[in-house]
Amino acid sequence: MNGRFGVRAGLVAAVAVTLAGLVTGCGGGGDASGSTTIRFVWWGNEDRAKVTKAAVDLFMKDNPGITVQTEYAAYDAYFQKLSTQVAGGASPDLIQLDRATLGEYQHRHVLEDLSASVGKTIDVTGIAPALLAGGKIDGKQYAVPGGQTTQMLAYDPAVFTKAGVEPPSGPGKSWTWAQFADGLRKVGATGVAGTTDFGWAVDWFEVWLHQHGKQLYTDDGKLGFTAADLTQFWTLTGDLRAGKAVTAPEVTAKMDGSMPNSGLVTKHAGSEVNYDSSLSAYLSSYGPGIKAAPLPSDGPASGMAAMPPVTFAVAQRSAHKDAAAKLLSFLVNDPEAGKLLGVARGLPPNTAIREQVCGTAQAATKAVCDYEKSVADRIGPATGLWPTGSAAIKRDFQRVYDDVIFGRTSVADGAARLVQTAQQSLGS
């Protein structure tokens, strides 16, 4: 999980980010010797931090005139601090974002348009166009993918074997929702929930929508689902909860995108829906036995997609945009940096680096490479950038679901409330 999509605290007040357009950002600085100092920030766990710092050290060795200061935190804390820094005119130079926040920060004029740097300072020739599009807004390249990921079910084989359940594994293998539910109930009968309740995250609702020929957001940034759609999805998870196939509300409510609060890592569940960019974190936090299986579906549309787990963007107010862009390109394209980073942010976005990394992969890196290879025939193209307002919707989705699972509101009323607030967030 790497804290990559936790939203418990949500995005700090939009007004804080809006102020960014009214102040001058500090970014890094320089000294009398003419050297340049830039700041690079990201969210993630210790494993991601270790390899990222190693890659940054390599960059500084190759570029002795540039010093890079690094900072990282868990997802919620990261965005709280980033919002404050941006509003105070102290924006970092190179920023890590995701689908829910890229549009927000671009809309508030925090990000530099990198289009002019592409093909010069920033090399994107090794990135598939569909993946690269994950950093484009209105035809302009505001960010570059830091990796490629897709959805998965991370699970403990020992827990499932004890219940007599074998999740699908390997090319061409899949399971239906009925088979998935039956397996989770069997695991639940052994005393541990089959999986962490996945109704808490809008990400997994999006997968379900795509399986049903619908979408979370329309191409013009409007809401792509109805209250009836959400009622059906939350009724599904409610039925599983009633059968003890998913975690109890007390466990689900703690989900914040961090490994310490993961239902799987805390052993309250035998599996958990997530992105495969988090598989290495599960292997580190839970143990080496963790495996990955595809999500269930009842038809040819799996709902799974190849997308950037994170993107890198340069701050518009940075005093050292060229240096920040140079670091960005290095992280994405340098072979040695690719070896160091491995699958810390999913598969490398550069296909040549990806082949290099997966060709010699071991342990956690091999697990991610093998999983993506096994589901290659089920992965669709990237689902598109989420519009401005989606960060608030992501936050509200979890808050409303908490009310549903604790019985403070009905499924139907909760779904109607979420749709109403979502439309307000999107300005529609």
TADA-V553651 format. One record per residue. N is the residue number from 1. RES is the residue in one letter. OMEGA is omega in whole degrees, 0 to 359 (NA if undefined). Layout:
n = (N:N)
res = (RES:RES)
omega = (OMEGA:OMEGA)
This chain:
n = (1:2:3:4:5:6:7:8:9:10:11:12:13:14:15:16:17:18:19:20:21:22:23:24:25:26:27:28:29:30:31:32:33:34:35:36:37:38:39:40:41:42:43:44:45:46:47:48:49:50:51:52:53:54:55:56:57:58:59:60:61:62:63:64:65:66:67:68:69:70:71:72:73:74:75:76:77:78:79:80:81:82:83:84:85:86:87:88:89:90:91:92:93:94:95:96:97:98:99:100:101:102:103:104:105:106:107:108:109:110:111:112:113:114:115:116:117:118:119:120:121:122:123:124:125:126:127:128:129:130:131:132:133:134:135:136:137:138:139:140:141:142:143:144:145:146:147:148:149:150:151:152:153:154:155:156:157:158:159:160:161:162:163:164:165:166:167:168:169:170:171:172:173:174:175:176:177:178:179:180:181:182:183:184:185:186:187:188:189:190:191:192:193:194:195:196:197:198:199:200:201:202:203:204:205:206:207:208:209:210:211:212:213:214:215:216:217:218:219:220:221:222:223:224:225:226:227:228:229:230:231:232:233:234:235:236:237:238:239:240:241:242:243:244:245:246:247:248:249:250:251:252:253:254:255:256:257:258:259:260:261:262:263:264:265:266:267:268:269:270:271:272:273:274:275:276:277:278:279:280:281:282:283:284:285:286:287:288:289:290:291:292:293:294:295:296:297:298:299:300:301:302:303:304:305:306:307:308:309:310:311:312:313:314:315:316:317:318:319:320:321:322:323:324:325:326:327:328:329:330:331:332:333:334:335:336:337:338:339:340:341:342:343:344:345:346:347:348:349:350:351:352:353:354:355:356:357:358:359:360:361:362:363:364:365:366:367:368:369:370:371:372:373:374:375:376:377:378:379:380:381:382:383:384:385:386:387:388:389:390:391:392:393:394:395:396:397:398:399:400:401:402:403:404:405:406:407:408:409:410:411:412:413:414:415:416:417:418:419:420:421:422:423:424:425:426:427:428)
res = (M:N:G:R:F:G:V:R:A:G:L:V:A:A:V:A:V:T:L:A:G:L:V:T:G:C:G:G:G:G:D:A:S:G:S:T:T:I:R:F:V:W:W:G:N:E:D:R:A:K:V:T:K:A:A:V:D:L:F:M:K:D:N:P:G:I:T:V:Q:T:E:Y:A:A:Y:D:A:Y:F:Q:K:L:S:T:Q:V:A:G:G:A:S:P:D:L:I:Q:L:D:R:A:T:L:G:E:Y:Q:H:R:H:V:L:E:D:L:S:A:S:V:G:K:T:I:D:V:T:G:I:A:P:A:L:L:A:G:G:K:I:D:G:K:Q:Y:A:V:P:G:G:Q:T:T:Q:M:L:A:Y:D:P:A:V:F:T:K:A:G:V:E:P:P:S:G:P:G:K:S:W:T:W:A:Q:F:A:D:G:L:R:K:V:G:A:T:G:V:A:G:T:T:D:F:G:W:A:V:D:W:F:E:V:W:L:H:Q:H:G:K:Q:L:Y:T:D:D:G:K:L:G:F:T:A:A:D:L:T:Q:F:W:T:L:T:G:D:L:R:A:G:K:A:V:T:A:P:E:V:T:A:K:M:D:G:S:M:P:N:S:G:L:V:T:K:H:A:G:S:E:V:N:Y:D:S:S:L:S:A:Y:L:S:S:Y:G:P:G:I:K:A:A:P:L:P:S:D:G:P:A:S:G:M:A:A:M:P:P:V:T:F:A:V:A:Q:R:S:A:H:K:D:A:A:A:K:L:L:S:F:L:V:N:D:P:E:A:G:K:L:L:G:V:A:R:G:L:P:P:N:T:A:I:R:E:Q:V:C:G:T:A:Q:A:A:T:K:A:V:C:D:Y:E:K:S:V:A:D:R:I:G:P:A:T:G:L:W:P:T:G:S:A:A:I:K:R:D:F:Q:R:V:Y:D:D:V:I:F:G:R:T:S:V:A:D:G:A:A:R:L:V:Q:T:A:Q:Q:S:L:G:S)
omega = (175:182:193:178:175:183:184:179:178:179:179:187:184:182:180:179:180:180:182:181:184:183:178:181:181:183:178:180:178:177:186:182:179:178:183:176:177:180:180:183:178:171:179:181:182:181:179:181:182:183:178:178:178:179:178:177:178:178:181:177:179:182:187:179:182:174:181:173:184:176:175:180:172:189:184:180:180:183:174:181:180:179:179:180:180:181:182:178:181:182:172:182:179:190:174:181:175:185:184:186:181:180:180:184:177:181:182:171:178:189:177:172:185:185:182:181:180:183:177:179:184:179:179:184:182:183:179:182:181:178:180:180:178:178:182:175:181:176:180:183:180:181:180:181:176:181:174:180:170:184:180:166:175:184:176:182:182:180:181:178:178:180:180:182:178:178:180:181:178:181:176:182:180:174:180:177:179:178:178:181:179:179:180:179:178:177:180:180:180:177:176:182:180:179:172:180:185:179:185:188:179:178:184:172:178:178:181:179:181:177:181:176:180:181:180:179:177:181:179:172:177:178:185:181:180:176:179:178:182:177:179:181:181:173:176:181:178:177:178:180:179:179:180:178:176:185:177:181:182:178:182:183:179:182:180:180:180:178:180:181:178:177:178:182:179:175:171:181:179:180:180:176:180:173:183:173:178:183:180:178:176:181:179:186:184:182:186:184:184:176:181:178:179:176:181:174:182:181:181:179:182:184:180:184:175:184:177:175:177:171:177:181:178:180:180:182:179:177:184:183:182:180:179:179:179:177:178:182:179:181:183:192:184:182:181:176:178:178:181:184:179:181:181:176:184:178:177:182:177:187:178:178:179:179:179:182:182:180:180:188:174:174:185:180:179:181:179:179:182:181:182:177:183:182:183:182:181:183:177:178:179:186:176:182:176:184:174:184:184:178:177:179:178:178:183:179:181:180:180:179:175:179:180:186:177:176:180:176:179:178:182:180:178:179:180:180:180:180:180:180:179:179:177:180:180:179:182:NA)
